[in-house]
Amino acid sequence: STINMTTIANGSAVDTQANAITANGTLDTAIDTVSTGRATIGALLSRFEYRGDVIDSSVENLQAATSVIMDVDIAAEQSNLVSKQVLTEASIAALAQANQMKSSLLSLVR
């Protein structure tokens, strides 16, 4: 139900006790409706703020990860890669020599 605030202000809606009681009930209902609406809006705002905080945190984490990736020293990492490749090739060569020595030793035993 609705109430015309101008009518109440002019006094014609509360000219009798019955009309005053009715107007008071209508005002109570209007206040309850506004309070419920405010609570709903407050809850929605709280959810939006929470989601905004989650998004801010995600953006911050992505920026940190991007910084780690972009700040890699390419020259140092290239040097590490070459060093590891040389060690791998040396290990393969040593293993091949060991296998060849094993074959030579077996030939001697025969």
A tleap script that builds the chain and sets N, CA, C and O, in Angstrom:
source leaprc.protein.ff14SB
mol = sequence {
  NSER THR ILE ASN MET THR THR ILE ALA ASN
  GLY SER ALA VAL ASP THR GLN ALA ASN ALA
  ILE THR ALA ASN GLY THR LEU ASP THR ALA
  ILE ASP THR VAL SER THR GLY ARG ALA THR
  ILE GLY ALA LEU LEU SER ARG PHE GLU TYR
  ARG GLY ASP VAL ILE ASP SER SER VAL GLU
  ASN LEU GLN ALA ALA THR SER VAL ILE MET
  ASP VAL ASP ILE ALA ALA GLU GLN SER ASN
  LEU VAL SER LYS GLN VAL LEU THR GLU ALA
  SER ILE ALA ALA LEU ALA GLN ALA ASN GLN
  MET LYS SER SER LEU LEU SER LEU VAL CARG
}
set mol.1.N position { 0.837 -1.189 0.000 }
set mol.1.CA position { 0.000 0.000 0.000 }
set mol.1.C position { 0.875 1.243 0.000 }
set mol.1.O position { 2.016 1.220 0.462 }
set mol.2.N position { 0.330 2.307 -0.517 }
set mol.2.CA position { 1.085 3.556 -0.583 }
set mol.2.C position { 0.380 4.617 0.244 }
set mol.2.O position { -0.817 4.530 0.518 }
set mol.3.N position { 1.133 5.591 0.622 }
set mol.3.CA position { 0.569 6.715 1.380 }
set mol.3.C position { 1.082 8.001 0.763 }
set mol.3.O position { 2.253 8.117 0.402 }
set mol.4.N position { 0.200 8.942 0.654 }
set mol.4.CA position { 0.558 10.227 0.097 }
set mol.4.C position { 1.080 11.104 1.229 }
set mol.4.O position { 0.321 11.499 2.113 }
set mol.5.N position { 2.363 11.406 1.202 }
set mol.5.CA position { 2.984 12.170 2.276 }
set mol.5.C position { 2.418 13.594 2.353 }
set mol.5.O position { 2.386 14.186 3.432 }
set mol.6.N position { 1.979 14.138 1.234 }
set mol.6.CA position { 1.395 15.479 1.232 }
set mol.6.C position { 0.096 15.490 2.021 }
set mol.6.O position { -0.192 16.434 2.756 }
set mol.7.N position { -0.681 14.430 1.861 }
set mol.7.CA position { -1.948 14.342 2.584 }
set mol.7.C position { -1.707 14.321 4.087 }
set mol.7.O position { -2.415 14.990 4.839 }
set mol.8.N position { -0.710 13.555 4.530 }
set mol.8.CA position { -0.398 13.496 5.955 }
set mol.8.C position { 0.103 14.855 6.435 }
set mol.8.O position { -0.268 15.315 7.515 }
set mol.9.N position { 0.936 15.484 5.638 }
set mol.9.CA position { 1.486 16.783 6.027 }
set mol.9.C position { 0.379 17.826 6.175 }
set mol.9.O position { 0.467 18.692 7.045 }
set mol.10.N position { -0.662 17.758 5.338 }
set mol.10.CA position { -1.773 18.709 5.407 }
set mol.10.C position { -2.726 18.385 6.547 }
set mol.10.O position { -3.561 19.213 6.909 }
set mol.11.N position { -2.611 17.197 7.113 }
set mol.11.CA position { -3.424 16.850 8.266 }
set mol.11.C position { -4.734 16.177 7.944 }
set mol.11.O position { -5.408 15.708 8.862 }
set mol.12.N position { -5.133 16.103 6.687 }
set mol.12.CA position { -6.435 15.522 6.379 }
set mol.12.C position { -6.450 14.012 6.548 }
set mol.12.O position { -7.519 13.435 6.745 }
set mol.13.N position { -5.274 13.339 6.476 }
set mol.13.CA position { -5.246 11.890 6.622 }
set mol.13.C position { -5.280 11.476 8.081 }
set mol.13.O position { -5.540 10.310 8.379 }
set mol.14.N position { -5.025 12.392 8.994 }
set mol.14.CA position { -5.007 12.058 10.417 }
set mol.14.C position { -6.037 12.892 11.187 }
set mol.14.O position { -5.826 13.259 12.343 }
set mol.15.N position { -7.141 13.175 10.522 }
set mol.15.CA position { -8.158 14.020 11.146 }
set mol.15.C position { -8.969 13.282 12.202 }
set mol.15.O position { -9.619 13.905 13.041 }
set mol.16.N position { -8.930 11.954 12.158 }
set mol.16.CA position { -9.605 11.168 13.194 }
set mol.16.C position { -8.607 10.182 13.769 }
set mol.16.O position { -7.539 9.946 13.204 }
set mol.17.N position { -8.977 9.613 14.900 }
set mol.17.CA position { -8.089 8.636 15.528 }
set mol.17.C position { -7.921 7.417 14.627 }
set mol.17.O position { -6.820 6.876 14.519 }
set mol.18.N position { -8.983 6.986 13.990 }
set mol.18.CA position { -8.928 5.820 13.099 }
set mol.18.C position { -8.003 6.100 11.918 }
set mol.18.O position { -7.195 5.251 11.540 }
set mol.19.N position { -8.126 7.294 11.337 }
set mol.19.CA position { -7.251 7.656 10.214 }
set mol.19.C position { -5.795 7.763 10.676 }
set mol.19.O position { -4.882 7.392 9.938 }
set mol.20.N position { -5.577 8.264 11.881 }
set mol.20.CA position { -4.218 8.376 12.411 }
set mol.20.C position { -3.610 6.995 12.622 }
set mol.20.O position { -2.439 6.774 12.314 }
set mol.21.N position { -4.406 6.067 13.146 }
set mol.21.CA position { -3.918 4.695 13.355 }
set mol.21.C position { -3.599 4.042 12.017 }
set mol.21.O position { -2.579 3.367 11.879 }
set mol.22.N position { -4.470 4.241 11.032 }
set mol.22.CA position { -4.234 3.691 9.694 }
set mol.22.C position { -2.967 4.290 9.088 }
set mol.22.O position { -2.144 3.569 8.526 }
set mol.23.N position { -2.813 5.599 9.202 }
set mol.23.CA position { -1.624 6.267 8.664 }
set mol.23.C position { -0.368 5.775 9.374 }
set mol.23.O position { 0.668 5.575 8.740 }
set mol.24.N position { -0.456 5.582 10.681 }
set mol.24.CA position { 0.688 5.088 11.448 }
set mol.24.C position { 1.072 3.681 10.987 }
set mol.24.O position { 2.256 3.383 10.829 }
set mol.25.N position { 0.087 2.824 10.772 }
set mol.25.CA position { 0.363 1.468 10.274 }
set mol.25.C position { 0.991 1.498 8.892 }
set mol.25.O position { 1.919 0.745 8.596 }
set mol.26.N position { 0.467 2.382 8.051 }
set mol.26.CA position { 1.014 2.511 6.700 }
set mol.26.C position { 2.454 3.005 6.756 }
set mol.26.O position { 3.306 2.531 6.005 }
set mol.27.N position { 2.724 3.959 7.646 }
set mol.27.CA position { 4.098 4.447 7.801 }
set mol.27.C position { 5.018 3.344 8.318 }
set mol.27.O position { 6.151 3.216 7.854 }
set mol.28.N position { 4.542 2.549 9.273 }
set mol.28.CA position { 5.346 1.428 9.779 }
set mol.28.C position { 5.684 0.451 8.658 }
set mol.28.O position { 6.812 -0.029 8.556 }
set mol.29.N position { 4.688 0.165 7.817 }
set mol.29.CA position { 4.921 -0.738 6.681 }
set mol.29.C position { 5.945 -0.137 5.721 }
set mol.29.O position { 6.833 -0.834 5.232 }
set mol.30.N position { 5.812 1.159 5.456 }
set mol.30.CA position { 6.758 1.827 4.553 }
set mol.30.C position { 8.164 1.800 5.138 }
set mol.30.O position { 9.133 1.569 4.414 }
set mol.31.N position { 8.283 2.033 6.443 }
set mol.31.CA position { 9.599 1.999 7.095 }
set mol.31.C position { 10.194 0.602 7.010 }
set mol.31.O position { 11.384 0.450 6.734 }
set mol.32.N position { 9.370 -0.428 7.247 }
set mol.32.CA position { 9.854 -1.815 7.139 }
set mol.32.C position { 10.319 -2.131 5.722 }
set mol.32.O position { 11.345 -2.783 5.526 }
set mol.33.N position { 9.553 -1.661 4.732 }
set mol.33.CA position { 9.920 -1.905 3.336 }
set mol.33.C position { 11.250 -1.240 3.005 }
set mol.33.O position { 12.107 -1.841 2.356 }
set mol.34.N position { 11.419 -0.005 3.449 }
set mol.34.CA position { 12.673 0.714 3.197 }
set mol.34.C position { 13.831 0.024 3.913 }
set mol.34.O position { 14.915 -0.115 3.348 }
set mol.35.N position { 13.605 -0.411 5.158 }
set mol.35.CA position { 14.664 -1.093 5.915 }
set mol.35.C position { 15.081 -2.391 5.237 }
set mol.35.O position { 16.270 -2.696 5.144 }
set mol.36.N position { 14.100 -3.154 4.766 }
set mol.36.CA position { 14.407 -4.402 4.058 }
set mol.36.C position { 15.192 -4.115 2.781 }
set mol.36.O position { 16.160 -4.810 2.471 }
set mol.37.N position { 14.772 -3.092 2.046 }
set mol.37.CA position { 15.490 -2.708 0.829 }
set mol.37.C position { 16.913 -2.279 1.121 }
set mol.37.O position { 17.837 -2.632 0.388 }
set mol.38.N position { 17.094 -1.519 2.188 }
set mol.38.CA position { 18.448 -1.085 2.563 }
set mol.38.C position { 19.321 -2.274 2.951 }
set mol.38.O position { 20.502 -2.320 2.606 }
set mol.39.N position { 18.739 -3.238 3.668 }
set mol.39.CA position { 19.504 -4.430 4.062 }
set mol.39.C position { 19.918 -5.233 2.835 }
set mol.39.O position { 21.043 -5.725 2.755 }
set mol.40.N position { 19.001 -5.362 1.881 }
set mol.40.CA position { 19.311 -6.094 0.649 }
set mol.40.C position { 20.420 -5.395 -0.125 }
set mol.40.O position { 21.355 -6.039 -0.601 }
set mol.41.N position { 20.314 -4.091 -0.246 }
set mol.41.CA position { 21.342 -3.322 -0.958 }
set mol.41.C position { 22.677 -3.415 -0.225 }
set mol.41.O position { 23.726 -3.538 -0.857 }
set mol.42.N position { 22.640 -3.356 1.107 }
set mol.42.CA position { 23.871 -3.488 1.889 }
set mol.42.C position { 24.544 -4.831 1.669 }
set mol.42.O position { 25.766 -4.907 1.539 }
set mol.43.N position { 23.741 -5.900 1.627 }
set mol.43.CA position { 24.299 -7.235 1.384 }
set mol.43.C position { 24.918 -7.317 -0.008 }
set mol.43.O position { 25.994 -7.890 -0.181 }
set mol.44.N position { 24.244 -6.749 -0.989 }
set mol.44.CA position { 24.785 -6.755 -2.353 }
set mol.44.C position { 26.087 -5.962 -2.428 }
set mol.44.O position { 27.044 -6.395 -3.070 }
set mol.45.N position { 26.124 -4.818 -1.780 }
set mol.45.CA position { 27.354 -4.023 -1.773 }
set mol.45.C position { 28.494 -4.779 -1.112 }
set mol.45.O position { 29.638 -4.722 -1.564 }
set mol.46.N position { 28.173 -5.486 -0.039 }
set mol.46.CA position { 29.197 -6.275 0.647 }
set mol.46.C position { 29.756 -7.346 -0.279 }
set mol.46.O position { 30.966 -7.570 -0.326 }
set mol.47.N position { 28.863 -8.009 -1.018 }
set mol.47.CA position { 29.326 -9.031 -1.969 }
set mol.47.C position { 30.179 -8.422 -3.069 }
set mol.47.O position { 31.201 -8.991 -3.453 }
set mol.48.N position { 29.763 -7.270 -3.576 }
set mol.48.CA position { 30.549 -6.610 -4.617 }
set mol.48.C position { 31.929 -6.221 -4.096 }
set mol.48.O position { 32.929 -6.379 -4.796 }
set mol.49.N position { 31.982 -5.714 -2.871 }
set mol.49.CA position { 33.271 -5.338 -2.293 }
set mol.49.C position { 34.166 -6.560 -2.129 }
set mol.49.O position { 35.363 -6.499 -2.408 }
set mol.50.N position { 33.585 -7.674 -1.676 }
set mol.50.CA position { 34.363 -8.907 -1.511 }
set mol.50.C position { 34.911 -9.368 -2.861 }
set mol.50.O position { 36.089 -9.700 -2.987 }
set mol.51.N position { 34.041 -9.383 -3.860 }
set mol.51.CA position { 34.488 -9.814 -5.192 }
set mol.51.C position { 35.537 -8.861 -5.749 }
set mol.51.O position { 36.478 -9.291 -6.416 }
set mol.52.N position { 35.380 -7.577 -5.478 }
set mol.52.CA position { 36.384 -6.604 -5.906 }
set mol.52.C position { 37.726 -6.871 -5.247 }
set mol.52.O position { 38.772 -6.755 -5.885 }
set mol.53.N position { 37.695 -7.231 -3.958 }
set mol.53.CA position { 38.940 -7.560 -3.254 }
set mol.53.C position { 39.592 -8.801 -3.849 }
set mol.53.O position { 40.814 -8.859 -3.986 }
set mol.54.N position { 38.774 -9.802 -4.205 }
set mol.54.CA position { 39.309 -11.024 -4.820 }
set mol.54.C position { 39.953 -10.689 -6.162 }
set mol.54.O position { 41.034 -11.187 -6.477 }
set mol.55.N position { 39.297 -9.857 -6.942 }
set mol.55.CA position { 39.844 -9.464 -8.245 }
set mol.55.C position { 41.145 -8.683 -8.055 }
set mol.55.O position { 42.119 -8.911 -8.773 }
set mol.56.N position { 41.162 -7.763 -7.090 }
set mol.56.CA position { 42.389 -7.000 -6.817 }
set mol.56.C position { 43.538 -7.928 -6.442 }
set mol.56.O position { 44.669 -7.742 -6.891 }
set mol.57.N position { 43.241 -8.925 -5.619 }
set mol.57.CA position { 44.271 -9.884 -5.205 }
set mol.57.C position { 44.769 -10.691 -6.402 }
set mol.57.O position { 45.969 -10.931 -6.535 }
set mol.58.N position { 43.853 -11.105 -7.265 }
set mol.58.CA position { 44.244 -11.864 -8.456 }
set mol.58.C position { 45.116 -11.027 -9.383 }
set mol.58.O position { 46.104 -11.521 -9.926 }
set mol.59.N position { 44.756 -9.777 -9.561 }
set mol.59.CA position { 45.548 -8.877 -10.410 }
set mol.59.C position { 46.947 -8.711 -9.827 }
set mol.59.O position { 47.940 -8.737 -10.554 }
set mol.60.N position { 47.016 -8.542 -8.513 }
set mol.60.CA position { 48.314 -8.380 -7.857 }
set mol.60.C position { 49.176 -9.633 -8.036 }
set mol.60.O position { 50.371 -9.533 -8.315 }
set mol.61.N position { 48.569 -10.807 -7.875 }
set mol.61.CA position { 49.307 -12.062 -8.055 }
set mol.61.C position { 49.787 -12.227 -9.497 }
set mol.61.O position { 50.911 -12.669 -9.732 }
set mol.62.N position { 48.938 -11.873 -10.457 }
set mol.62.CA position { 49.333 -11.972 -11.863 }
set mol.62.C position { 50.464 -11.002 -12.188 }
set mol.62.O position { 51.375 -11.335 -12.946 }
set mol.63.N position { 50.403 -9.812 -11.619 }
set mol.63.CA position { 51.475 -8.844 -11.853 }
set mol.63.C position { 52.791 -9.339 -11.259 }
set mol.63.O position { 53.852 -9.158 -11.856 }
set mol.64.N position { 52.721 -9.959 -10.089 }
set mol.64.CA position { 53.937 -10.496 -9.470 }
set mol.64.C position { 54.508 -11.627 -10.317 }
set mol.64.O position { 55.720 -11.704 -10.520 }
set mol.65.N position { 53.630 -12.509 -10.815 }
set mol.65.CA position { 54.096 -13.617 -11.653 }
set mol.65.C position { 54.697 -13.094 -12.952 }
set mol.65.O position { 55.727 -13.589 -13.410 }
set mol.66.N position { 54.060 -12.104 -13.537 }
set mol.66.CA position { 54.584 -11.505 -14.765 }
set mol.66.C position { 55.945 -10.878 -14.507 }
set mol.66.O position { 56.851 -10.991 -15.332 }
set mol.67.N position { 56.086 -10.228 -13.382 }
set mol.67.CA position { 57.362 -9.604 -13.028 }
set mol.67.C position { 58.458 -10.648 -12.907 }
set mol.67.O position { 59.574 -10.441 -13.384 }
set mol.68.N position { 58.141 -11.780 -12.264 }
set mol.68.CA position { 59.137 -12.851 -12.118 }
set mol.68.C position { 59.555 -13.363 -13.490 }
set mol.68.O position { 60.740 -13.586 -13.739 }
set mol.69.N position { 58.594 -13.547 -14.371 }
set mol.69.CA position { 58.895 -14.058 -15.714 }
set mol.69.C position { 59.710 -13.038 -16.509 }
set mol.69.O position { 60.683 -13.395 -17.173 }
set mol.70.N position { 59.313 -11.781 -16.438 }
set mol.70.CA position { 59.973 -10.752 -17.233 }
set mol.70.C position { 61.354 -10.381 -16.691 }
set mol.70.O position { 62.198 -9.888 -17.438 }
set mol.71.N position { 61.590 -10.613 -15.399 }
set mol.71.CA position { 62.854 -10.224 -14.789 }
set mol.71.C position { 63.936 -11.291 -14.894 }
set mol.71.O position { 65.019 -11.129 -14.331 }
set mol.72.N position { 63.660 -12.374 -15.604 }
set mol.72.CA position { 64.653 -13.442 -15.748 }
set mol.72.C position { 65.854 -12.899 -16.513 }
set mol.72.O position { 65.701 -12.199 -17.514 }
set mol.73.N position { 67.041 -13.226 -16.035 }
set mol.73.CA position { 68.278 -12.819 -16.700 }
set mol.73.C position { 68.525 -13.805 -17.839 }
set mol.73.O position { 69.006 -14.916 -17.616 }
set mol.74.N position { 68.196 -13.394 -19.046 }
set mol.74.CA position { 68.273 -14.275 -20.215 }
set mol.74.C position { 69.698 -14.771 -20.429 }
set mol.74.O position { 69.902 -15.953 -20.705 }
set mol.75.N position { 70.676 -13.897 -20.306 }
set mol.75.CA position { 72.074 -14.293 -20.540 }
set mol.75.C position { 72.504 -15.354 -19.532 }
set mol.75.O position { 73.139 -16.339 -19.908 }
set mol.76.N position { 72.165 -15.166 -18.263 }
set mol.76.CA position { 72.548 -16.142 -17.235 }
set mol.76.C position { 71.856 -17.477 -17.476 }
set mol.76.O position { 72.469 -18.535 -17.330 }
set mol.77.N position { 70.585 -17.428 -17.842 }
set mol.77.CA position { 69.851 -18.673 -18.084 }
set mol.77.C position { 70.378 -19.385 -19.330 }
set mol.77.O position { 70.436 -20.614 -19.359 }
set mol.78.N position { 70.761 -18.629 -20.352 }
set mol.78.CA position { 71.352 -19.229 -21.551 }
set mol.78.C position { 72.672 -19.901 -21.192 }
set mol.78.O position { 72.960 -21.004 -21.658 }
set mol.79.N position { 73.469 -19.237 -20.366 }
set mol.79.CA position { 74.738 -19.801 -19.915 }
set mol.79.C position { 74.507 -21.089 -19.125 }
set mol.79.O position { 75.223 -22.071 -19.321 }
set mol.80.N position { 73.517 -21.091 -18.238 }
set mol.80.CA position { 73.182 -22.305 -17.484 }
set mol.80.C position { 72.762 -23.437 -18.413 }
set mol.80.O position { 73.147 -24.588 -18.210 }
set mol.81.N position { 71.972 -23.111 -19.431 }
set mol.81.CA position { 71.523 -24.129 -20.383 }
set mol.81.C position { 72.707 -24.738 -21.122 }
set mol.81.O position { 72.801 -25.960 -21.241 }
set mol.82.N position { 73.603 -23.904 -21.615 }
set mol.82.CA position { 74.779 -24.401 -22.341 }
set mol.82.C position { 75.628 -25.268 -21.426 }
set mol.82.O position { 76.116 -26.320 -21.839 }
set mol.83.N position { 75.806 -24.829 -20.181 }
set mol.83.CA position { 76.587 -25.606 -19.217 }
set mol.83.C position { 75.964 -26.982 -18.999 }
set mol.83.O position { 76.673 -27.987 -18.976 }
set mol.84.N position { 74.660 -27.032 -18.841 }
set mol.84.CA position { 73.969 -28.316 -18.636 }
set mol.84.C position { 74.068 -29.195 -19.883 }
set mol.84.O position { 74.219 -30.412 -19.781 }
set mol.85.N position { 73.983 -28.573 -21.055 }
set mol.85.CA position { 74.102 -29.349 -22.287 }
set mol.85.C position { 75.498 -29.952 -22.418 }
set mol.85.O position { 75.638 -31.103 -22.830 }
set mol.86.N position { 76.538 -29.181 -22.070 }
set mol.86.CA position { 77.915 -29.683 -22.130 }
set mol.86.C position { 78.079 -30.846 -21.162 }
set mol.86.O position { 78.674 -31.865 -21.513 }
set mol.87.N position { 77.556 -30.704 -19.946 }
set mol.87.CA position { 77.637 -31.791 -18.965 }
set mol.87.C position { 76.899 -33.037 -19.451 }
set mol.87.O position { 77.366 -34.158 -19.248 }
set mol.88.N position { 75.764 -32.842 -20.082 }
set mol.88.CA position { 75.003 -33.980 -20.613 }
set mol.88.C position { 75.791 -34.687 -21.706 }
set mol.88.O position { 75.875 -35.915 -21.723 }
set mol.89.N position { 76.367 -33.915 -22.615 }
set mol.89.CA position { 77.149 -34.514 -23.700 }
set mol.89.C position { 78.386 -35.223 -23.158 }
set mol.89.O position { 78.753 -36.289 -23.653 }
set mol.90.N position { 79.035 -34.640 -22.142 }
set mol.90.CA position { 80.209 -35.278 -21.534 }
set mol.90.C position { 79.812 -36.583 -20.855 }
set mol.90.O position { 80.548 -37.567 -20.927 }
set mol.91.N position { 78.672 -36.601 -20.208 }
set mol.91.CA position { 78.190 -37.826 -19.557 }
set mol.91.C position { 77.895 -38.906 -20.585 }
set mol.91.O position { 78.201 -40.079 -20.374 }
set mol.92.N position { 77.302 -38.504 -21.690 }
set mol.92.CA position { 77.002 -39.470 -22.755 }
set mol.92.C position { 78.297 -40.034 -23.328 }
set mol.92.O position { 78.398 -41.236 -23.572 }
set mol.93.N position { 79.294 -39.165 -23.542 }
set mol.93.CA position { 80.584 -39.619 -24.079 }
set mol.93.C position { 81.269 -40.564 -23.099 }
set mol.93.O position { 81.828 -41.580 -23.513 }
set mol.94.N position { 81.233 -40.245 -21.799 }
set mol.94.CA position { 81.850 -41.108 -20.790 }
set mol.94.C position { 81.147 -42.456 -20.740 }
set mol.94.O position { 81.801 -43.488 -20.590 }
set mol.95.N position { 79.851 -42.460 -20.861 }
set mol.95.CA position { 79.089 -43.708 -20.865 }
set mol.95.C position { 79.422 -44.534 -22.106 }
set mol.95.O position { 79.547 -45.756 -22.027 }
set mol.96.N position { 79.563 -43.874 -23.235 }
set mol.96.CA position { 79.929 -44.587 -24.469 }
set mol.96.C position { 81.312 -45.204 -24.328 }
set mol.96.O position { 81.527 -46.341 -24.748 }
set mol.97.N position { 82.258 -44.464 -23.740 }
set mol.97.CA position { 83.610 -45.004 -23.521 }
set mol.97.C position { 83.571 -46.187 -22.571 }
set mol.97.O position { 84.253 -47.185 -22.800 }
set mol.98.N position { 82.787 -46.091 -21.515 }
set mol.98.CA position { 82.684 -47.194 -20.555 }
set mol.98.C position { 82.117 -48.428 -21.238 }
set mol.98.O position { 82.579 -49.542 -20.991 }
set mol.99.N position { 81.129 -48.241 -22.086 }
set mol.99.CA position { 80.553 -49.380 -22.813 }
set mol.99.C position { 81.573 -49.974 -23.780 }
set mol.99.O position { 81.631 -51.191 -23.958 }
set mol.100.N position { 82.382 -49.107 -24.407 }
set mol.100.CA position { 83.404 -49.583 -25.334 }
set mol.100.C position { 84.485 -50.350 -24.572 }
set mol.100.O position { 84.964 -51.378 -25.050 }
set mol.101.N position { 84.873 -49.862 -23.396 }
set mol.101.CA position { 85.877 -50.557 -22.580 }
set mol.101.C position { 85.352 -51.926 -22.158 }
set mol.101.O position { 86.104 -52.900 -22.120 }
set mol.102.N position { 84.084 -51.996 -21.848 }
set mol.102.CA position { 83.469 -53.262 -21.457 }
set mol.102.C position { 83.538 -54.250 -22.614 }
set mol.102.O position { 83.838 -55.429 -22.424 }
set mol.103.N position { 83.259 -53.756 -23.806 }
set mol.103.CA position { 83.333 -54.618 -24.990 }
set mol.103.C position { 84.764 -55.082 -25.227 }
set mol.103.O position { 84.996 -56.245 -25.558 }
set mol.104.N position { 85.733 -54.164 -25.055 }
set mol.104.CA position { 87.147 -54.517 -25.242 }
set mol.104.C position { 87.579 -55.543 -24.212 }
set mol.104.O position { 88.304 -56.480 -24.546 }
set mol.105.N position { 87.155 -55.391 -22.983 }
set mol.105.CA position { 87.500 -56.325 -21.917 }
set mol.105.C position { 86.913 -57.701 -22.200 }
set mol.105.O position { 87.572 -58.715 -21.968 }
set mol.106.N position { 85.701 -57.747 -22.692 }
set mol.106.CA position { 85.079 -59.032 -23.036 }
set mol.106.C position { 85.818 -59.696 -24.191 }
set mol.106.O position { 85.927 -60.921 -24.236 }
set mol.107.N position { 86.324 -58.898 -25.122 }
set mol.107.CA position { 87.090 -59.445 -26.242 }
set mol.107.C position { 88.378 -60.072 -25.745 }
set mol.107.O position { 88.787 -61.124 -26.234 }
set mol.108.N position { 89.018 -59.435 -24.778 }
set mol.108.CA position { 90.255 -59.974 -24.218 }
set mol.108.C position { 90.003 -61.285 -23.477 }
set mol.108.O position { 90.819 -62.204 -23.540 }
set mol.109.N position { 88.902 -61.367 -22.793 }
set mol.109.CA position { 88.586 -62.561 -22.009 }
set mol.109.C position { 88.294 -63.733 -22.938 }
set mol.109.O position { 88.565 -64.870 -22.551 }
set mol.110.N position { 87.789 -63.539 -24.070 }
set mol.110.CA position { 87.431 -64.610 -24.998 }
set mol.110.C position { 88.656 -65.126 -25.602 }
set mol.110.O position { 88.601 -66.041 -26.423 }
savepdb mol mol.pdb
quit
